[in-house]
Amino acid sequence: MTKQELIDLVYKKRGLPAGVTKKAVGAIIDGVFAELGDYFIKSKITKASTPRFTYPGFGTFAKKKRGPRTGRHPRTGEPIDIPETNTVSFVVGSELKSLLNGDNK
């Protein structure tokens, strides 16, 4: 799904108040993703806490630290050093998981 497809789906299906345009829906979606991105960029991983965002029924995004490691160059097979990086992981929520697996009880 592309960003524009998401905007179109939200605009058509969610019973928005009169006067809300596709441009406004796009601005809201952009704002949500910008805030999530800023949150994960600015937050720090500590031993006591891991930055996370949970959307009930959908899932949880969490900032993770991937330690440095040694890899292999795919063509030459030579070892290369891969530096430590930060990434975001996603764990599917129970409601979405059951819908994906056809458990529509």
PDB file as gemmi writes it, atoms N, CA and C in Angstrom:
CRYST1    1.000    1.000    1.000  90.00  90.00  90.00 P 1                      
ATOM      1  N   MET A   1       0.844  -1.169   0.000  1.00  0.00           N  
ATOM      2  CA  MET A   1       0.000   0.000   0.000  1.00  0.00           C  
ATOM      3  C   MET A   1       0.891   1.235   0.000  1.00  0.00           C  
ATOM      4  N   THR A   2       0.526   2.191  -0.792  1.00  0.00           N  
ATOM      5  CA  THR A   2       1.267   3.450  -0.834  1.00  0.00           C  
ATOM      6  C   THR A   2       0.613   4.473   0.093  1.00  0.00           C  
ATOM      7  N   LYS A   3       1.311   5.567   0.318  1.00  0.00           N  
ATOM      8  CA  LYS A   3       0.781   6.649   1.148  1.00  0.00           C  
ATOM      9  C   LYS A   3      -0.522   7.178   0.552  1.00  0.00           C  
ATOM     10  N   GLN A   4      -0.551   7.384  -0.746  1.00  0.00           N  
ATOM     11  CA  GLN A   4      -1.746   7.913  -1.392  1.00  0.00           C  
ATOM     12  C   GLN A   4      -2.917   6.947  -1.284  1.00  0.00           C  
ATOM     13  N   GLU A   5      -2.652   5.663  -1.391  1.00  0.00           N  
ATOM     14  CA  GLU A   5      -3.719   4.670  -1.230  1.00  0.00           C  
ATOM     15  C   GLU A   5      -4.278   4.704   0.189  1.00  0.00           C  
ATOM     16  N   LEU A   6      -3.415   4.869   1.175  1.00  0.00           N  
ATOM     17  CA  LEU A   6      -3.862   4.977   2.561  1.00  0.00           C  
ATOM     18  C   LEU A   6      -4.743   6.199   2.751  1.00  0.00           C  
ATOM     19  N   ILE A   7      -4.315   7.327   2.217  1.00  0.00           N  
ATOM     20  CA  ILE A   7      -5.102   8.560   2.309  1.00  0.00           C  
ATOM     21  C   ILE A   7      -6.472   8.351   1.672  1.00  0.00           C  
ATOM     22  N   ASP A   8      -6.510   7.765   0.496  1.00  0.00           N  
ATOM     23  CA  ASP A   8      -7.782   7.526  -0.197  1.00  0.00           C  
ATOM     24  C   ASP A   8      -8.700   6.617   0.616  1.00  0.00           C  
ATOM     25  N   LEU A   9      -8.159   5.538   1.180  1.00  0.00           N  
ATOM     26  CA  LEU A   9      -8.972   4.612   1.967  1.00  0.00           C  
ATOM     27  C   LEU A   9      -9.548   5.277   3.214  1.00  0.00           C  
ATOM     28  N   VAL A  10      -8.713   6.029   3.929  1.00  0.00           N  
ATOM     29  CA  VAL A  10      -9.187   6.711   5.132  1.00  0.00           C  
ATOM     30  C   VAL A  10     -10.245   7.738   4.759  1.00  0.00           C  
ATOM     31  N   TYR A  11     -10.023   8.472   3.684  1.00  0.00           N  
ATOM     32  CA  TYR A  11     -10.963   9.505   3.239  1.00  0.00           C  
ATOM     33  C   TYR A  11     -12.319   8.896   2.867  1.00  0.00           C  
ATOM     34  N   LYS A  12     -12.316   7.741   2.218  1.00  0.00           N  
ATOM     35  CA  LYS A  12     -13.567   7.136   1.721  1.00  0.00           C  
ATOM     36  C   LYS A  12     -14.323   6.357   2.789  1.00  0.00           C  
ATOM     37  N   LYS A  13     -13.636   5.706   3.720  1.00  0.00           N  
ATOM     38  CA  LYS A  13     -14.284   4.732   4.590  1.00  0.00           C  
ATOM     39  C   LYS A  13     -14.593   5.185   6.008  1.00  0.00           C  
ATOM     40  N   ARG A  14     -14.048   6.215   6.470  1.00  0.00           N  
ATOM     41  CA  ARG A  14     -14.140   6.482   7.901  1.00  0.00           C  
ATOM     42  C   ARG A  14     -15.198   7.491   8.325  1.00  0.00           C  
ATOM     43  N   GLY A  15     -16.143   7.844   7.485  1.00  0.00           N  
ATOM     44  CA  GLY A  15     -17.230   8.729   7.888  1.00  0.00           C  
ATOM     45  C   GLY A  15     -16.755  10.041   8.472  1.00  0.00           C  
ATOM     46  N   LEU A  16     -15.889  10.712   7.772  1.00  0.00           N  
ATOM     47  CA  LEU A  16     -15.334  11.970   8.252  1.00  0.00           C  
ATOM     48  C   LEU A  16     -16.376  13.084   8.213  1.00  0.00           C  
ATOM     49  N   PRO A  17     -16.240  14.079   9.069  1.00  0.00           N  
ATOM     50  CA  PRO A  17     -17.164  15.208   9.050  1.00  0.00           C  
ATOM     51  C   PRO A  17     -17.110  15.933   7.704  1.00  0.00           C  
ATOM     52  N   ALA A  18     -18.212  16.592   7.358  1.00  0.00           N  
ATOM     53  CA  ALA A  18     -18.268  17.353   6.112  1.00  0.00           C  
ATOM     54  C   ALA A  18     -17.192  18.421   6.114  1.00  0.00           C  
ATOM     55  N   GLY A  19     -16.581  18.640   4.980  1.00  0.00           N  
ATOM     56  CA  GLY A  19     -15.559  19.671   4.861  1.00  0.00           C  
ATOM     57  C   GLY A  19     -14.134  19.155   5.000  1.00  0.00           C  
ATOM     58  N   VAL A  20     -13.962  17.913   5.434  1.00  0.00           N  
ATOM     59  CA  VAL A  20     -12.617  17.355   5.550  1.00  0.00           C  
ATOM     60  C   VAL A  20     -12.194  16.886   4.161  1.00  0.00           C  
ATOM     61  N   THR A  21     -11.065  17.387   3.711  1.00  0.00           N  
ATOM     62  CA  THR A  21     -10.585  17.073   2.364  1.00  0.00           C  
ATOM     63  C   THR A  21      -9.504  16.002   2.411  1.00  0.00           C  
ATOM     64  N   LYS A  22      -9.181  15.470   1.220  1.00  0.00           N  
ATOM     65  CA  LYS A  22      -8.080  14.503   1.135  1.00  0.00           C  
ATOM     66  C   LYS A  22      -6.780  15.148   1.583  1.00  0.00           C  
ATOM     67  N   LYS A  23      -6.630  16.439   1.286  1.00  0.00           N  
ATOM     68  CA  LYS A  23      -5.417  17.153   1.689  1.00  0.00           C  
ATOM     69  C   LYS A  23      -5.304  17.191   3.222  1.00  0.00           C  
ATOM     70  N   ALA A  24      -6.427  17.399   3.900  1.00  0.00           N  
ATOM     71  CA  ALA A  24      -6.432  17.426   5.368  1.00  0.00           C  
ATOM     72  C   ALA A  24      -6.115  16.040   5.933  1.00  0.00           C  
ATOM     73  N   VAL A  25      -6.692  14.997   5.334  1.00  0.00           N  
ATOM     74  CA  VAL A  25      -6.410  13.624   5.773  1.00  0.00           C  
ATOM     75  C   VAL A  25      -4.927  13.326   5.598  1.00  0.00           C  
ATOM     76  N   GLY A  26      -4.354  13.743   4.452  1.00  0.00           N  
ATOM     77  CA  GLY A  26      -2.924  13.553   4.209  1.00  0.00           C  
ATOM     78  C   GLY A  26      -2.073  14.271   5.231  1.00  0.00           C  
ATOM     79  N   ALA A  27      -2.482  15.495   5.607  1.00  0.00           N  
ATOM     80  CA  ALA A  27      -1.729  16.263   6.599  1.00  0.00           C  
ATOM     81  C   ALA A  27      -1.768  15.581   7.967  1.00  0.00           C  
ATOM     82  N   ILE A  28      -2.917  15.005   8.317  1.00  0.00           N  
ATOM     83  CA  ILE A  28      -3.037  14.310   9.594  1.00  0.00           C  
ATOM     84  C   ILE A  28      -2.147  13.068   9.603  1.00  0.00           C  
ATOM     85  N   ILE A  29      -2.194  12.291   8.530  1.00  0.00           N  
ATOM     86  CA  ILE A  29      -1.367  11.081   8.450  1.00  0.00           C  
ATOM     87  C   ILE A  29       0.115  11.452   8.485  1.00  0.00           C  
ATOM     88  N   ASP A  30       0.505  12.494   7.745  1.00  0.00           N  
ATOM     89  CA  ASP A  30       1.891  12.963   7.785  1.00  0.00           C  
ATOM     90  C   ASP A  30       2.296  13.368   9.194  1.00  0.00           C  
ATOM     91  N   GLY A  31       1.399  14.057   9.900  1.00  0.00           N  
ATOM     92  CA  GLY A  31       1.686  14.500  11.259  1.00  0.00           C  
ATOM     93  C   GLY A  31       1.882  13.334  12.215  1.00  0.00           C  
ATOM     94  N   VAL A  32       1.044  12.322  12.090  1.00  0.00           N  
ATOM     95  CA  VAL A  32       1.153  11.149  12.958  1.00  0.00           C  
ATOM     96  C   VAL A  32       2.501  10.458  12.751  1.00  0.00           C  
ATOM     97  N   PHE A  33       2.864  10.217  11.474  1.00  0.00           N  
ATOM     98  CA  PHE A  33       4.128   9.527  11.217  1.00  0.00           C  
ATOM     99  C   PHE A  33       5.336  10.387  11.582  1.00  0.00           C  
ATOM    100  N   ALA A  34       5.238  11.704  11.417  1.00  0.00           N  
ATOM    101  CA  ALA A  34       6.334  12.589  11.806  1.00  0.00           C  
ATOM    102  C   ALA A  34       6.547  12.547  13.321  1.00  0.00           C  
ATOM    103  N   GLU A  35       5.461  12.557  14.080  1.00  0.00           N  
ATOM    104  CA  GLU A  35       5.574  12.503  15.534  1.00  0.00           C  
ATOM    105  C   GLU A  35       6.157  11.168  16.000  1.00  0.00           C  
ATOM    106  N   LEU A  36       5.717  10.072  15.381  1.00  0.00           N  
ATOM    107  CA  LEU A  36       6.283   8.772  15.738  1.00  0.00           C  
ATOM    108  C   LEU A  36       7.769   8.717  15.417  1.00  0.00           C  
ATOM    109  N   GLY A  37       8.138   9.219  14.254  1.00  0.00           N  
ATOM    110  CA  GLY A  37       9.549   9.238  13.877  1.00  0.00           C  
ATOM    111  C   GLY A  37      10.373  10.063  14.841  1.00  0.00           C  
ATOM    112  N   ASP A  38       9.886  11.259  15.185  1.00  0.00           N  
ATOM    113  CA  ASP A  38      10.600  12.116  16.142  1.00  0.00           C  
ATOM    114  C   ASP A  38      10.734  11.446  17.503  1.00  0.00           C  
ATOM    115  N   TYR A  39       9.676  10.776  17.936  1.00  0.00           N  
ATOM    116  CA  TYR A  39       9.711  10.089  19.225  1.00  0.00           C  
ATOM    117  C   TYR A  39      10.823   9.042  19.242  1.00  0.00           C  
ATOM    118  N   PHE A  40      10.896   8.211  18.205  1.00  0.00           N  
ATOM    119  CA  PHE A  40      11.915   7.164  18.184  1.00  0.00           C  
ATOM    120  C   PHE A  40      13.315   7.731  17.977  1.00  0.00           C  
ATOM    121  N   ILE A  41      13.442   8.815  17.248  1.00  0.00           N  
ATOM    122  CA  ILE A  41      14.756   9.437  17.045  1.00  0.00           C  
ATOM    123  C   ILE A  41      15.276  10.042  18.345  1.00  0.00           C  
ATOM    124  N   LYS A  42      14.410  10.740  19.074  1.00  0.00           N  
ATOM    125  CA  LYS A  42      14.834  11.460  20.279  1.00  0.00           C  
ATOM    126  C   LYS A  42      14.941  10.577  21.516  1.00  0.00           C  
ATOM    127  N   SER A  43      14.215   9.479  21.556  1.00  0.00           N  
ATOM    128  CA  SER A  43      14.193   8.655  22.759  1.00  0.00           C  
ATOM    129  C   SER A  43      15.477   7.844  22.902  1.00  0.00           C  
ATOM    130  N   LYS A  44      15.819   7.560  24.120  1.00  0.00           N  
ATOM    131  CA  LYS A  44      17.040   6.828  24.450  1.00  0.00           C  
ATOM    132  C   LYS A  44      16.682   5.448  24.991  1.00  0.00           C  
ATOM    133  N   ILE A  45      17.476   4.465  24.601  1.00  0.00           N  
ATOM    134  CA  ILE A  45      17.313   3.119  25.131  1.00  0.00           C  
ATOM    135  C   ILE A  45      18.163   3.024  26.386  1.00  0.00           C  
ATOM    136  N   THR A  46      17.540   2.618  27.479  1.00  0.00           N  
ATOM    137  CA  THR A  46      18.266   2.429  28.734  1.00  0.00           C  
ATOM    138  C   THR A  46      18.009   1.014  29.240  1.00  0.00           C  
ATOM    139  N   LYS A  47      18.745   0.645  30.286  1.00  0.00           N  
ATOM    140  CA  LYS A  47      18.521  -0.677  30.876  1.00  0.00           C  
ATOM    141  C   LYS A  47      17.137  -0.769  31.490  1.00  0.00           C  
ATOM    142  N   ALA A  48      16.619   0.356  31.964  1.00  0.00           N  
ATOM    143  CA  ALA A  48      15.323   0.363  32.644  1.00  0.00           C  
ATOM    144  C   ALA A  48      14.142   0.473  31.692  1.00  0.00           C  
ATOM    145  N   SER A  49      14.341   1.050  30.510  1.00  0.00           N  
ATOM    146  CA  SER A  49      13.194   1.239  29.628  1.00  0.00           C  
ATOM    147  C   SER A  49      13.589   1.171  28.155  1.00  0.00           C  
ATOM    148  N   THR A  50      12.637   0.704  27.370  1.00  0.00           N  
ATOM    149  CA  THR A  50      12.777   0.658  25.925  1.00  0.00           C  
ATOM    150  C   THR A  50      11.669   1.524  25.342  1.00  0.00           C  
ATOM    151  N   PRO A  51      12.003   2.501  24.500  1.00  0.00           N  
ATOM    152  CA  PRO A  51      10.961   3.322  23.886  1.00  0.00           C  
ATOM    153  C   PRO A  51      10.042   2.455  23.028  1.00  0.00           C  
ATOM    154  N   ARG A  52       8.739   2.613  23.243  1.00  0.00           N  
ATOM    155  CA  ARG A  52       7.788   1.826  22.468  1.00  0.00           C  
ATOM    156  C   ARG A  52       6.511   2.613  22.225  1.00  0.00           C  
ATOM    157  N   PHE A  53       5.827   2.261  21.158  1.00  0.00           N  
ATOM    158  CA  PHE A  53       4.525   2.821  20.824  1.00  0.00           C  
ATOM    159  C   PHE A  53       3.585   1.656  20.582  1.00  0.00           C  
ATOM    160  N   THR A  54       2.495   1.617  21.345  1.00  0.00           N  
ATOM    161  CA  THR A  54       1.522   0.542  21.202  1.00  0.00           C  
ATOM    162  C   THR A  54       0.211   1.106  20.685  1.00  0.00           C  
ATOM    163  N   TYR A  55      -0.298   0.500  19.626  1.00  0.00           N  
ATOM    164  CA  TYR A  55      -1.626   0.831  19.112  1.00  0.00           C  
ATOM    165  C   TYR A  55      -2.486  -0.390  19.375  1.00  0.00           C  
ATOM    166  N   PRO A  56      -3.421  -0.298  20.329  1.00  0.00           N  
ATOM    167  CA  PRO A  56      -4.205  -1.461  20.734  1.00  0.00           C  
ATOM    168  C   PRO A  56      -4.884  -2.162  19.554  1.00  0.00           C  
ATOM    169  N   GLY A  57      -4.755  -3.475  19.526  1.00  0.00           N  
ATOM    170  CA  GLY A  57      -5.357  -4.272  18.480  1.00  0.00           C  
ATOM    171  C   GLY A  57      -4.512  -4.399  17.232  1.00  0.00           C  
ATOM    172  N   PHE A  58      -3.567  -3.477  17.041  1.00  0.00           N  
ATOM    173  CA  PHE A  58      -2.722  -3.490  15.843  1.00  0.00           C  
ATOM    174  C   PHE A  58      -1.350  -4.069  16.157  1.00  0.00           C  
ATOM    175  N   GLY A  59      -0.670  -3.483  17.135  1.00  0.00           N  
ATOM    176  CA  GLY A  59       0.641  -3.996  17.499  1.00  0.00           C  
ATOM    177  C   GLY A  59       1.491  -2.972  18.224  1.00  0.00           C  
ATOM    178  N   THR A  60       2.751  -3.347  18.464  1.00  0.00           N  
ATOM    179  CA  THR A  60       3.687  -2.516  19.213  1.00  0.00           C  
ATOM    180  C   THR A  60       4.971  -2.318  18.418  1.00  0.00           C  
ATOM    181  N   PHE A  61       5.378  -1.062  18.310  1.00  0.00           N  
ATOM    182  CA  PHE A  61       6.662  -0.700  17.711  1.00  0.00           C  
ATOM    183  C   PHE A  61       7.616  -0.413  18.855  1.00  0.00           C  
ATOM    184  N   ALA A  62       8.837  -0.900  18.770  1.00  0.00           N  
ATOM    185  CA  ALA A  62       9.821  -0.677  19.829  1.00  0.00           C  
ATOM    186  C   ALA A  62      11.179  -0.364  19.216  1.00  0.00           C  
ATOM    187  N   LYS A  63      11.878   0.598  19.817  1.00  0.00           N  
ATOM    188  CA  LYS A  63      13.227   0.940  19.376  1.00  0.00           C  
ATOM    189  C   LYS A  63      14.191  -0.102  19.920  1.00  0.00           C  
ATOM    190  N   LYS A  64      15.048  -0.614  19.071  1.00  0.00           N  
ATOM    191  CA  LYS A  64      16.015  -1.647  19.458  1.00  0.00           C  
ATOM    192  C   LYS A  64      17.413  -1.213  19.058  1.00  0.00           C  
ATOM    193  N   LYS A  65      18.376  -1.665  19.817  1.00  0.00           N  
ATOM    194  CA  LYS A  65      19.773  -1.414  19.498  1.00  0.00           C  
ATOM    195  C   LYS A  65      20.376  -2.719  18.994  1.00  0.00           C  
ATOM    196  N   ARG A  66      20.915  -2.683  17.800  1.00  0.00           N  
ATOM    197  CA  ARG A  66      21.574  -3.855  17.220  1.00  0.00           C  
ATOM    198  C   ARG A  66      23.074  -3.655  17.384  1.00  0.00           C  
ATOM    199  N   GLY A  67      23.705  -4.530  18.113  1.00  0.00           N  
ATOM    200  CA  GLY A  67      25.122  -4.402  18.423  1.00  0.00           C  
ATOM    201  C   GLY A  67      26.033  -4.571  17.214  1.00  0.00           C  
ATOM    202  N   PRO A  68      27.287  -4.162  17.357  1.00  0.00           N  
ATOM    203  CA  PRO A  68      28.241  -4.337  16.253  1.00  0.00           C  
ATOM    204  C   PRO A  68      28.518  -5.823  16.026  1.00  0.00           C  
ATOM    205  N   ARG A  69      28.797  -6.157  14.792  1.00  0.00           N  
ATOM    206  CA  ARG A  69      29.061  -7.555  14.473  1.00  0.00           C  
ATOM    207  C   ARG A  69      29.951  -7.653  13.245  1.00  0.00           C  
ATOM    208  N   THR A  70      30.426  -8.831  12.991  1.00  0.00           N  
ATOM    209  CA  THR A  70      31.245  -9.071  11.814  1.00  0.00           C  
ATOM    210  C   THR A  70      30.393  -9.808  10.790  1.00  0.00           C  
ATOM    211  N   GLY A  71      30.407  -9.300   9.556  1.00  0.00           N  
ATOM    212  CA  GLY A  71      29.671  -9.934   8.470  1.00  0.00           C  
ATOM    213  C   GLY A  71      30.626 -10.356   7.373  1.00  0.00           C  
ATOM    214  N   ARG A  72      30.076 -10.777   6.278  1.00  0.00           N  
ATOM    215  CA  ARG A  72      30.884 -11.203   5.125  1.00  0.00           C  
ATOM    216  C   ARG A  72      30.444 -10.428   3.899  1.00  0.00           C  
ATOM    217  N   HIS A  73      31.429  -9.972   3.119  1.00  0.00           N  
ATOM    218  CA  HIS A  73      31.136  -9.325   1.846  1.00  0.00           C  
ATOM    219  C   HIS A  73      30.554 -10.396   0.926  1.00  0.00           C  
ATOM    220  N   PRO A  74      29.382 -10.165   0.311  1.00  0.00           N  
ATOM    221  CA  PRO A  74      28.726 -11.228  -0.450  1.00  0.00           C  
ATOM    222  C   PRO A  74      29.501 -11.710  -1.682  1.00  0.00           C  
ATOM    223  N   ARG A  75      30.286 -10.849  -2.306  1.00  0.00           N  
ATOM    224  CA  ARG A  75      31.021 -11.269  -3.498  1.00  0.00           C  
ATOM    225  C   ARG A  75      32.373 -11.896  -3.182  1.00  0.00           C  
ATOM    226  N   THR A  76      33.088 -11.265  -2.255  1.00  0.00           N  
ATOM    227  CA  THR A  76      34.460 -11.717  -1.990  1.00  0.00           C  
ATOM    228  C   THR A  76      34.554 -12.666  -0.807  1.00  0.00           C  
ATOM    229  N   GLY A  77      33.570 -12.632   0.076  1.00  0.00           N  
ATOM    230  CA  GLY A  77      33.611 -13.478   1.258  1.00  0.00           C  
ATOM    231  C   GLY A  77      34.502 -12.933   2.360  1.00  0.00           C  
ATOM    232  N   GLU A  78      35.091 -11.747   2.138  1.00  0.00           N  
ATOM    233  CA  GLU A  78      35.954 -11.144   3.150  1.00  0.00           C  
ATOM    234  C   GLU A  78      35.129 -10.661   4.337  1.00  0.00           C  
ATOM    235  N   PRO A  79      35.675 -10.784   5.546  1.00  0.00           N  
ATOM    236  CA  PRO A  79      34.952 -10.276   6.710  1.00  0.00           C  
ATOM    237  C   PRO A  79      34.898  -8.745   6.696  1.00  0.00           C  
ATOM    238  N   ILE A  80      33.759  -8.198   7.113  1.00  0.00           N  
ATOM    239  CA  ILE A  80      33.604  -6.746   7.238  1.00  0.00           C  
ATOM    240  C   ILE A  80      32.991  -6.453   8.602  1.00  0.00           C  
ATOM    241  N   ASP A  81      33.350  -5.297   9.146  1.00  0.00           N  
ATOM    242  CA  ASP A  81      32.793  -4.872  10.425  1.00  0.00           C  
ATOM    243  C   ASP A  81      31.504  -4.098  10.172  1.00  0.00           C  
ATOM    244  N   ILE A  82      30.430  -4.517  10.825  1.00  0.00           N  
ATOM    245  CA  ILE A  82      29.148  -3.830  10.734  1.00  0.00           C  
ATOM    246  C   ILE A  82      28.967  -3.085  12.048  1.00  0.00           C  
ATOM    247  N   PRO A  83      28.809  -1.752  11.992  1.00  0.00           N  
ATOM    248  CA  PRO A  83      28.725  -0.970  13.229  1.00  0.00           C  
ATOM    249  C   PRO A  83      27.385  -1.156  13.954  1.00  0.00           C  
ATOM    250  N   GLU A  84      27.346  -0.715  15.203  1.00  0.00           N  
ATOM    251  CA  GLU A  84      26.126  -0.726  15.995  1.00  0.00           C  
ATOM    252  C   GLU A  84      25.095   0.189  15.337  1.00  0.00           C  
ATOM    253  N   THR A  85      23.837  -0.242  15.311  1.00  0.00           N  
ATOM    254  CA  THR A  85      22.772   0.570  14.722  1.00  0.00           C  
ATOM    255  C   THR A  85      21.534   0.518  15.597  1.00  0.00           C  
ATOM    256  N   ASN A  86      20.684   1.518  15.431  1.00  0.00           N  
ATOM    257  CA  ASN A  86      19.370   1.534  16.062  1.00  0.00           C  
ATOM    258  C   ASN A  86      18.339   1.209  14.993  1.00  0.00           C  
ATOM    259  N   THR A  87      17.301   0.476  15.392  1.00  0.00           N  
ATOM    260  CA  THR A  87      16.245   0.103  14.468  1.00  0.00           C  
ATOM    261  C   THR A  87      14.927   0.069  15.228  1.00  0.00           C  
ATOM    262  N   VAL A  88      13.837  -0.131  14.513  1.00  0.00           N  
ATOM    263  CA  VAL A  88      12.522  -0.244  15.128  1.00  0.00           C  
ATOM    264  C   VAL A  88      11.953  -1.613  14.774  1.00  0.00           C  
ATOM    265  N   SER A  89      11.499  -2.337  15.794  1.00  0.00           N  
ATOM    266  CA  SER A  89      10.883  -3.641  15.560  1.00  0.00           C  
ATOM    267  C   SER A  89       9.376  -3.508  15.720  1.00  0.00           C  
ATOM    268  N   PHE A  90       8.649  -4.492  15.213  1.00  0.00           N  
ATOM    269  CA  PHE A  90       7.189  -4.492  15.305  1.00  0.00           C  
ATOM    270  C   PHE A  90       6.718  -5.868  15.733  1.00  0.00           C  
ATOM    271  N   VAL A  91       5.817  -5.896  16.717  1.00  0.00           N  
ATOM    272  CA  VAL A  91       5.186  -7.132  17.157  1.00  0.00           C  
ATOM    273  C   VAL A  91       3.689  -6.979  16.917  1.00  0.00           C  
ATOM    274  N   VAL A  92       3.111  -7.911  16.186  1.00  0.00           N  
ATOM    275  CA  VAL A  92       1.694  -7.856  15.827  1.00  0.00           C  
ATOM    276  C   VAL A  92       0.834  -8.035  17.066  1.00  0.00           C  
ATOM    277  N   GLY A  93      -0.233  -7.223  17.163  1.00  0.00           N  
ATOM    278  CA  GLY A  93      -1.175  -7.346  18.266  1.00  0.00           C  
ATOM    279  C   GLY A  93      -2.073  -8.559  18.101  1.00  0.00           C  
ATOM    280  N   SER A  94      -2.683  -8.984  19.199  1.00  0.00           N  
ATOM    281  CA  SER A  94      -3.475 -10.212  19.181  1.00  0.00           C  
ATOM    282  C   SER A  94      -4.701 -10.111  18.269  1.00  0.00           C  
ATOM    283  N   GLU A  95      -5.375  -8.964  18.242  1.00  0.00           N  
ATOM    284  CA  GLU A  95      -6.553  -8.819  17.378  1.00  0.00           C  
ATOM    285  C   GLU A  95      -6.182  -8.912  15.904  1.00  0.00           C  
ATOM    286  N   LEU A  96      -5.145  -8.189  15.499  1.00  0.00           N  
ATOM    287  CA  LEU A  96      -4.706  -8.236  14.101  1.00  0.00           C  
ATOM    288  C   LEU A  96      -4.220  -9.634  13.737  1.00  0.00           C  
ATOM    289  N   LYS A  97      -3.507 -10.265  14.646  1.00  0.00           N  
ATOM    290  CA  LYS A  97      -2.993 -11.611  14.394  1.00  0.00           C  
ATOM    291  C   LYS A  97      -4.136 -12.594  14.152  1.00  0.00           C  
ATOM    292  N   SER A  98      -5.175 -12.503  14.957  1.00  0.00           N  
ATOM    293  CA  SER A  98      -6.304 -13.411  14.766  1.00  0.00           C  
ATOM    294  C   SER A  98      -7.040 -13.115  13.466  1.00  0.00           C  
ATOM    295  N   LEU A  99      -7.161 -11.855  13.076  1.00  0.00           N  
ATOM    296  CA  LEU A  99      -7.786 -11.516  11.793  1.00  0.00           C  
ATOM    297  C   LEU A  99      -6.950 -12.016  10.620  1.00  0.00           C  
ATOM    298  N   LEU A 100      -5.626 -11.902  10.731  1.00  0.00           N  
ATOM    299  CA  LEU A 100      -4.755 -12.384   9.673  1.00  0.00           C  
ATOM    300  C   LEU A 100      -4.861 -13.887   9.491  1.00  0.00           C  
ATOM    301  N   ASN A 101      -5.109 -14.595  10.576  1.00  0.00           N  
ATOM    302  CA  ASN A 101      -5.181 -16.050  10.535  1.00  0.00           C  
ATOM    303  C   ASN A 101      -6.597 -16.588  10.365  1.00  0.00           C  
ATOM    304  N   GLY A 102      -7.553 -15.693  10.082  1.00  0.00           N  
ATOM    305  CA  GLY A 102      -8.910 -16.125   9.797  1.00  0.00           C  
ATOM    306  C   GLY A 102      -9.720 -16.538  11.003  1.00  0.00           C  
ATOM    307  N   ASP A 103      -9.345 -16.065  12.180  1.00  0.00           N  
ATOM    308  CA  ASP A 103     -10.082 -16.395  13.403  1.00  0.00           C  
ATOM    309  C   ASP A 103     -11.140 -15.331  13.670  1.00  0.00           C  
ATOM    310  N   ASN A 104     -12.015 -15.069  12.709  1.00  0.00           N  
ATOM    311  CA  ASN A 104     -13.037 -14.005  12.807  1.00  0.00           C  
ATOM    312  C   ASN A 104     -14.257 -14.508  13.581  1.00  0.00           C  
ATOM    313  N   LYS A 105     -14.094 -14.702  14.847  1.00  0.00           N  
ATOM    314  CA  LYS A 105     -15.176 -15.267  15.671  1.00  0.00           C  
ATOM    315  C   LYS A 105     -16.192 -14.222  16.029  1.00  0.00           C  
TER     316      LYS A 105                                                      
END                                                                             
